Amino acid sequence: MSLLSLDAIYAQSTAESNKVLRLDGDGDYVQLPADIFNNLEEATVEAWVKWGDFSYYSQWFAFGSGADFRAMGVNQNMWFSTLQFFIYDRERQVHIVRVPTDLPRDAWCHMAMVSGKGGMRFYLNGALVGSDSFQGSFAAIGSGAFNYLGKSHWEENLDFLGELDEVRVWSAARSQAEIRAHMYRRLDGAEEHLAALWNFDGDCGPEVIDGGPGKHAGRLMGDAYCAEEALPEVLLEPALLKGRITDASGRALAYAGVNLAQDGQWRAHSGTDVQGEYQIHVFDTGSHDVVARLGELGRWRQDLHFVPGQEYRVDISLTPSLDLHGHIQALDHEPLADVVIQALRQVQDGFPQVMQSAQSDERGNYRFFNLPPGTYYLRCHRQDHYVYAGDTSKITEAQTFAIGTDHRPQRVDFRFAPAEKGVWNVYATFEGLAVDEIRDIVRTADGLLWLASAGAGLWSFDGEEFTQYTTAQGLAHNQVNALCPSADGSLWVGTRSGVSHFADGVFSHYGQMQGLIDDEVNALYEEEDGGLWIGTANGVSRLVDGAFGELPFGESMYGKNVKAILRDWRGALWIASDDQGLWRYADGQLKQFSFREGLANFRVWALHEASGGTLWIGTDNGISRYDGESFTNHFSFEDEVADHRIRSIDEGAGGALYFATYGGGVLRLDGEYFLNLTQRDGLANDEVFAAYADEEGALWFGGNGGGLSRYDPRSLAHFDRAHGLVVDPVLSLAATDDGGAWVGTERGPMRFDGRTFERLGMEEGIDTPISSMIALGDSLLFGSADNQGGWLYADGRLTLVSGAGYLGTPNGSLEAVYRDHQGRIWFGTQTGVLRQGDDGLESFSESHGLAGNHIYAIGQDRDGEMWFASEKEGLSRWDGTRFTNYTTDDGLPSNLVRAIYGAADGRLWVG
């Protein structure tokens, strides 16, 4: 173990109090004088640094000009703990020393960056962790216009959240020994080559004293302040994990990804260079896994431990990493595309954890690569249940699969009925909608549907006709990005040239000239008090009673590209940006949410509060669900499900959520089950930007071409051989009390339980057209027109009840059965009608006035009168006493009647 310990000089200095600089990541920084180190040909910048959060490219040291891309600084890559020491030279060429680490948050470390003739070198806790051959320093930048501690040169980057101490600049390229010797030493300002010293001791604020010879005093900005805090007495050097990634033949693999994982979470990421080499600097001393992957090659190394200051070489030879694969097909053996399937690993004393998600392709195939070793389940998402491998909906009965480090592929096929995906309608140019791209959809109180288009203005739809509004009618701009219906029935329209308000057929306009922060409007949200929040490409504005007022959080959201705004049921205001994450304003505090809190990605496009109060967030890397305490994420880019870029969210009837994706159609979440809706199902385009659920239960989708899609999930469902209905045509139907159905086919009866079809009567040899049937509780009475009589199915058994010698019929034909309002059974045969009575069967025929003896159908009207259809003889009505007959002479379209239905409104329907 390598330790950097306090020496006698530091021990003496601890008798004095120590102050540190504290920055809250929201406008706090130190402004340093301009042009203070412009002439330094070599230099060393060092400091004690405590990162409170790895905010987007947050930067504790910045020198030069970001606008000119002539700058020097230290930041971390995006939202990760990978550190970067960079220099943009006079030609705007960037030189970077990038250091992959698992640097912990809220822990002190010491950093020293050396530049000059010996090249760029990065020291972390006294250890050399990276270098670059570029020989320039401050003088090579060509600008010293803007210099900060805790602030980036670029507005889109976030401010530094954390603490700093002992910030020093030397006019020499210091050696590792010199850096280590002075790490804990309190300086007096007279040291050789010292150019600046900001140690924040003594009086601190508003001026920050430079204890070096240059006296370059800085100034505290925002809420930055100094506070007493002791520095650590011991620092651990990170362990160095390095190695070479090759294929099975030993060939080096460039640009392979290498991740350090712990407890199933990525802690650090690196990539291989052109020689296949990688490095990660590791602080944590616990158990780690290392996983490497390049395309379909991969491998895991598990349970690795690293001692601080030691060097470890872990070479990894990648092999084909296909672990689980298979084919998903319907019951007629046709492939099922777009089925979401997940691999779950067993965990000790817990519910299995989803490790990867995938989706079947157009051929029904799916694949899982490079799974961590363990025992796995496989499950497919259906509309209202899971199907686990082993053909069961219960995980306790599911088949399991052992995955090792050798990646031996195992094939697992699934076969089940396809999901019912509702009915689709598409409105495009032929219907009068001439737009290429739809960006938002809303409905106003008058029932009009409104569409925001990219370049073709604003459109309304009344269910029959589309109407277009452009700049010619007073719209501010023909590129419309966002819409918001107002409580007073008017419409707010966010355009590329500000906000238009459409009321009583007239447009009014609000833009930068009226006080709007930026004319590029992306999001609109109206409060209950009528105040309008406006999200723009450069921050947020609020419009109240026709005037723009001050924001409760000041200018904190300035510069952020806002994509969505929402106030939740608790009263918190949420603001989503596509460059700096998610923000919440509540109780007078503005808080940012990022990877640290568990958000899936810092690019946020959509917000929706579900009926239960849960917040759903659409990001560029999947879906995040926030329950008020923590985030749960679904479908990252690694999962290859639909598309990980979520652009819009809305909630349909029954609480089902719909997520519009940029390239993968629409994801439907009903409870915990995901269903993917794509162009293969009827969607106009798989690049979907807008989703809207109307009050009637239909969903409307707009995207990049193809027009407007309307989806009704409750409409007629279609069943065929793919669902297990293996014989056709269907001749008769009867509903069951539990929501299922009895189905009479050309070759016998079948029972549908809501998921699967079961064929009945095969053992009894029933292979005949079932012309009619009625449900009797859990039993079924059905008849055959093919001389096989009538049968009763009860308690799993079939009993013949009609035929030659049964019910007094001379042959086995029973073409119609019907139960009337009094519960009596009527039988239609080729020799007349039979009615079940208390004293047995009563028969009716032509001799009683029936139009014909060959009965095809039986029905009853609202008044209780019975109706009978006979072969080519028209209709007969029985009023309980006598028959009245109707033919084409009485207005009947045809004398051949096959079906009769008495509606509740009194009308009789005849087929």
MOSULSUL-V80504 format. One record per backbone hydrogen bond with DSSP energy under -0.5 kcal/mol. CO is the residue of the C=O (numbers start at 1). NH is the residue of the N-H. E is the energy in kcal/mol with one decimal. If there is no record, write none. Layout:
<<CO	NH	E> <CO	NH	E>>
This chain:
<<1	3	-0.6> <2	237	-1.2> <3	5	-0.7> <4	235	-1.2> <7	11	-2.4> <8	12	-1.9> <9	13	-1.7> <10	14	-1.6> <12	15	-1.1> <13	16	-1.9> <18	229	-2.2> <20	227	-2.2> <21	164	-2.0> <22	225	-1.5> <23	162	-2.0> <25	159	-0.6> <29	31	-0.5> <29	221	-2.7> <30	32	-0.6> <30	149	-1.8> <31	219	-1.7> <32	147	-0.6> <37	40	-1.7> <39	41	-0.5> <40	139	-2.6> <43	115	-2.7> <44	170	-2.9> <45	113	-3.3> <46	168	-3.0> <47	111	-2.7> <48	165	-1.8> <49	109	-2.0> <50	52	-0.6> <50	163	-2.2> <51	106	-3.2> <53	55	-1.6> <53	161	-0.5> <55	58	-2.0> <56	158	-2.6> <58	76	-1.0> <60	150	-0.8> <61	74	-1.6> <62	148	-2.4> <63	72	-2.8> <64	146	-2.0> <65	70	-2.6> <66	69	-0.9> <70	65	-3.3> <71	88	-3.5> <72	63	-2.4> <73	86	-2.3> <74	60	-1.2> <74	61	-0.9> <75	84	-2.9> <77	80	-2.7> <78	57	-2.6> <81	83	-0.6> <82	77	-2.9> <83	99	-3.2> <84	75	-2.2> <84	86	-0.6> <85	97	-2.8> <86	73	-1.9> <87	89	-0.6> <87	95	-1.9> <89	92	-2.3> <93	89	-2.4> <95	87	-2.1> <96	98	-0.7> <97	85	-2.2> <98	100	-0.6> <99	83	-2.3> <100	281	-2.8> <104	107	-0.6> <107	51	-0.6> <109	49	-2.9> <110	125	-3.6> <111	47	-2.2> <112	114	-0.5> <112	123	-3.1> <113	45	-2.6> <114	121	-2.5> <115	43	-2.5> <116	119	-2.2> <120	132	-2.3> <121	114	-2.9> <122	129	-2.9> <122	130	-1.1> <123	112	-2.2> <124	127	-1.7> <127	124	-3.0> <127	129	-0.5> <130	122	-2.7> <132	120	-2.4> <136	116	-0.7> <137	140	-1.2> <138	141	-1.5> <138	142	-0.7> <140	90	-1.4> <144	35	-3.2> <146	64	-0.9> <147	32	-2.6> <148	62	-2.2> <149	30	-2.3> <150	160	-2.0> <154	157	-1.6> <160	25	-1.1> <160	162	-0.6> <161	52	-3.1> <161	53	-1.1> <162	23	-2.7> <163	50	-2.5> <164	21	-3.0> <165	48	-3.1> <166	168	-0.6> <167	198	-2.9> <168	46	-2.5> <169	195	-3.1> <169	196	-1.9> <170	44	-1.7> <172	174	-1.2> <175	179	-2.4> <176	180	-2.5> <177	181	-2.1> <178	182	-1.5> <179	183	-0.6> <180	183	-0.5> <191	194	-1.7> <193	171	-3.4> <195	214	-0.8> <196	169	-2.2> <197	199	-0.6> <197	211	-3.5> <198	167	-2.3> <206	220	-2.9> <207	205	-2.6> <207	209	-0.6> <208	218	-2.5> <209	211	-0.7> <212	215	-0.8> <215	217	-1.6> <218	208	-2.8> <219	31	-2.7> <221	29	-1.1> <221	224	-1.6> <225	22	-3.0> <227	20	-2.9> <233	6	-0.7> <235	4	-1.7> <237	309	-0.8> <239	241	-0.6> <239	282	-2.7> <240	242	-0.6> <240	312	-3.4> <241	280	-2.8> <242	314	-2.9> <243	278	-2.1> <244	246	-0.5> <244	316	-2.1> <245	253	-2.8> <246	318	-3.5> <247	250	-1.9> <251	247	-1.9> <252	254	-0.6> <253	256	-0.7> <256	272	-1.8> <257	293	-2.1> <258	270	-3.0> <259	261	-0.6> <259	291	-2.2> <260	267	-3.8> <260	268	-1.4> <261	289	-2.7> <262	265	-1.9> <265	262	-2.6> <268	260	-2.9> <270	258	-2.9> <272	255	-1.4> <273	276	-2.1> <276	245	-2.8> <277	273	-1.9> <278	243	-1.6> <280	241	-3.0> <280	282	-0.6> <281	102	-1.3> <282	239	-3.0> <288	304	-3.3> <289	261	-3.2> <290	301	-2.8> <291	259	-2.8> <292	299	-1.9> <293	257	-2.3> <294	297	-2.1> <296	321	-2.9> <297	294	-2.2> <298	319	-1.4> <299	292	-2.4> <301	290	-3.1> <304	288	-2.3> <307	310	-2.1> <308	2	-0.9> <310	240	-2.6> <312	242	-2.7> <312	314	-0.6> <313	315	-0.5> <316	246	-2.1> <316	318	-0.6> <318	248	-0.5> <319	298	-2.3> <321	370	-2.7> <323	410	-2.2> <324	368	-2.6> <325	412	-2.9> <326	366	-1.8> <327	329	-0.5> <327	414	-2.5> <328	336	-2.5> <329	416	-1.9> <330	333	-2.0> <334	330	-3.5> <335	337	-0.6> <338	340	-0.5> <338	676	-0.6> <339	360	-1.9> <340	381	-2.8> <341	358	-3.0> <342	344	-0.6> <342	379	-2.0> <343	355	-2.8> <343	356	-1.3> <344	377	-2.7> <345	353	-2.4> <347	350	-1.2> <350	347	-0.5> <353	345	-2.9> <353	355	-0.5> <356	343	-2.5> <358	341	-2.2> <360	338	-2.3> <361	364	-2.3> <364	328	-3.0> <365	361	-2.3> <366	326	-1.6> <368	323	-2.8> <368	324	-1.2> <374	403	-3.3> <375	346	-3.1> <376	401	-2.1> <377	344	-2.4> <378	389	-2.3> <379	342	-2.6> <380	387	-2.1> <385	382	-2.2> <386	388	-0.5> <387	380	-2.6> <388	391	-1.1> <388	392	-1.2> <389	399	-3.0> <392	388	-3.5> <394	397	-1.3> <395	398	-1.1> <401	376	-3.1> <401	403	-0.5> <403	374	-2.1> <404	407	-0.7> <407	409	-0.7> <410	325	-2.2> <414	329	-2.1> <419	421	-0.5> <423	712	-2.5> <425	710	-3.3> <426	428	-0.5> <427	708	-3.0> <428	431	-0.9> <428	433	-2.5> <429	432	-1.6> <432	434	-0.8> <433	435	-1.0> <436	705	-1.3> <437	439	-0.5> <437	454	-1.8> <440	452	-2.6> <442	450	-3.3> <444	447	-2.2> <448	444	-2.0> <449	461	-2.1> <450	442	-1.9> <451	453	-0.5> <451	459	-2.1> <452	439	-3.3> <452	440	-0.9> <453	455	-1.3> <453	480	-3.0> <457	453	-1.6> <458	469	-3.3> <459	451	-2.8> <460	467	-2.3> <461	449	-2.5> <465	462	-1.7> <467	460	-2.4> <469	458	-2.8> <470	473	-1.5> <470	475	-2.0> <471	474	-1.0> <478	455	-1.3> <478	457	-2.7> <478	480	-0.8> <479	481	-0.5> <479	496	-1.4> <482	494	-3.3> <484	492	-2.8> <486	489	-1.9> <490	486	-2.8> <491	502	-3.1> <492	484	-2.1> <493	495	-0.6> <493	500	-3.1> <494	481	-2.7> <494	482	-1.6> <495	498	-0.9> <495	521	-2.4> <498	495	-2.8> <499	510	-2.7> <500	493	-3.1> <500	502	-0.5> <501	503	-0.7> <501	508	-2.0> <502	491	-2.1> <503	506	-1.9> <506	503	-2.5> <508	501	-2.8> <510	499	-3.0> <511	514	-1.3> <511	515	-0.5> <511	516	-2.3> <512	515	-1.1> <519	498	-3.0> <519	521	-1.2> <520	537	-1.7> <523	535	-2.7> <525	533	-3.3> <527	530	-1.6> <531	527	-3.3> <531	533	-0.5> <532	543	-3.0> <533	525	-2.0> <534	536	-0.5> <534	541	-2.2> <535	522	-3.0> <535	523	-1.9> <536	539	-1.0> <536	562	-2.6> <538	559	-2.2> <539	536	-3.1> <541	534	-3.0> <542	544	-0.5> <542	549	-1.7> <543	532	-2.9> <544	547	-1.7> <547	544	-3.0> <551	554	-1.7> <553	556	-1.5> <555	558	-1.8> <557	560	-1.7> <560	539	-1.1> <560	562	-1.2> <561	578	-2.1> <564	576	-2.9> <566	568	-0.5> <566	574	-3.8> <568	571	-1.8> <572	568	-2.5> <572	574	-0.5> <573	585	-3.0> <574	566	-2.2> <575	583	-2.7> <576	563	-3.0> <576	564	-1.3> <577	604	-2.8> <581	577	-2.1> <582	593	-3.5> <583	575	-2.7> <584	586	-0.6> <584	591	-3.0> <585	573	-2.4> <586	589	-2.0> <589	586	-2.4> <589	591	-0.6> <591	584	-2.9> <593	582	-1.6> <594	597	-0.7> <594	598	-0.7> <594	599	-2.1> <595	598	-0.9> <597	631	-0.6> <602	581	-2.8> <602	604	-0.9> <603	620	-1.8> <606	618	-2.6> <608	610	-0.7> <608	616	-3.1> <610	613	-2.4> <614	610	-2.9> <614	616	-0.5> <615	626	-3.2> <616	608	-2.0> <617	619	-0.6> <617	624	-2.6> <618	605	-3.0> <618	606	-1.6> <619	622	-0.8> <619	646	-2.8> <622	619	-2.3> <623	634	-2.7> <624	617	-3.0> <625	627	-0.5> <625	632	-2.1> <626	615	-2.3> <630	627	-1.8> <632	625	-2.6> <634	623	-2.6> <636	639	-1.5> <636	640	-0.6> <640	642	-0.5> <644	622	-3.5> <644	646	-0.8> <645	662	-2.4> <648	660	-2.8> <650	658	-2.9> <652	655	-1.6> <653	656	-0.9> <656	652	-3.5> <657	669	-3.0> <658	650	-1.7> <658	660	-0.6> <659	667	-2.6> <660	647	-3.2> <660	648	-1.0> <661	663	-1.5> <661	688	-2.8> <665	661	-2.4> <666	668	-0.5> <666	677	-3.4> <667	659	-3.0> <667	669	-0.5> <668	670	-0.6> <668	675	-2.4> <669	657	-2.9> <669	671	-0.6> <670	672	-1.1> <670	673	-1.3> <673	670	-2.4> <675	668	-3.5> <675	677	-0.5> <677	666	-2.9> <678	681	-1.7> <678	682	-0.9> <678	683	-1.8> <686	663	-1.7> <686	665	-2.6> <686	688	-1.0> <687	704	-2.4> <690	702	-1.8> <692	694	-0.5> <692	700	-3.1> <694	697	-1.5> <698	694	-2.6> <699	711	-3.4> <700	692	-2.3> <701	709	-2.9> <702	689	-2.2> <702	690	-2.3> <703	438	-2.2> <703	705	-1.5> <707	703	-0.6> <708	427	-3.1> <709	701	-2.6> <710	425	-2.2> <711	699	-3.2> <711	713	-0.6> <712	423	-1.8> <712	715	-1.2> <720	723	-1.6> <720	725	-1.9> <721	724	-1.3> <722	331	-2.8> <724	726	-1.9> <729	731	-0.5> <729	746	-1.1> <732	744	-3.1> <734	742	-3.6> <736	739	-1.3> <740	736	-1.7> <741	752	-3.2> <742	734	-1.9> <743	745	-0.6> <743	750	-2.4> <744	731	-3.2> <744	732	-1.6> <745	748	-1.1> <745	770	-2.1> <748	745	-2.1> <749	760	-2.6> <750	743	-3.0> <751	753	-0.5> <751	758	-2.4> <752	741	-2.3> <756	753	-1.9> <758	751	-2.8> <761	766	-2.8> <762	765	-0.9> <765	767	-1.0> <768	748	-1.1> <769	771	-0.9> <769	785	-1.0> <772	783	-2.4> <774	781	-2.6> <776	779	-2.0> <779	776	-2.6> <780	782	-0.5> <780	793	-3.5> <781	774	-2.6> <782	791	-2.9> <783	771	-1.2> <783	772	-1.2> <784	814	-3.5> <789	784	-1.6> <790	801	-3.0> <790	802	-1.6> <791	782	-2.4> <792	794	-0.6> <792	799	-2.3> <793	780	-2.2> <794	797	-2.0> <797	794	-2.5> <799	792	-2.7> <803	806	-2.8> <806	803	-0.6> <806	809	-2.7> <809	805	-1.6> <812	789	-3.7> <816	828	-3.8> <818	820	-0.5> <818	826	-3.4> <820	823	-2.1> <824	820	-2.6> <825	836	-2.9> <826	818	-2.1> <827	829	-0.6> <827	834	-2.6> <828	815	-1.5> <828	816	-1.6> <829	832	-0.7> <829	855	-2.6> <832	829	-2.7> <833	844	-2.8> <834	827	-3.1> <835	842	-2.6> <837	840	-1.3> <840	837	-2.8> <842	835	-3.0> <844	833	-2.8> <845	848	-2.0> <845	850	-1.8> <846	849	-1.6> <853	832	-1.9> <853	855	-1.1> <854	871	-2.6> <857	869	-2.6> <859	867	-2.9> <861	864	-1.7> <865	861	-2.3> <866	878	-3.0> <867	859	-2.3> <868	870	-0.5> <868	876	-2.3> <869	856	-3.1> <869	857	-1.1> <870	873	-1.5> <870	874	-0.6> <870	897	-0.5> <874	870	-1.9> <875	886	-2.8> <876	868	-2.5> <877	879	-0.6> <877	884	-2.1> <878	866	-2.0> <882	879	-1.8> <884	877	-3.2> <886	875	-2.4> <887	890	-1.9> <887	892	-1.7> <888	891	-1.4> <895	874	-2.5> <895	897	-0.9> <899	911	-2.8> <901	903	-0.7> <901	909	-3.6> <903	906	-1.6> <907	903	-2.8> <907	909	-0.5> <909	901	-2.6>>
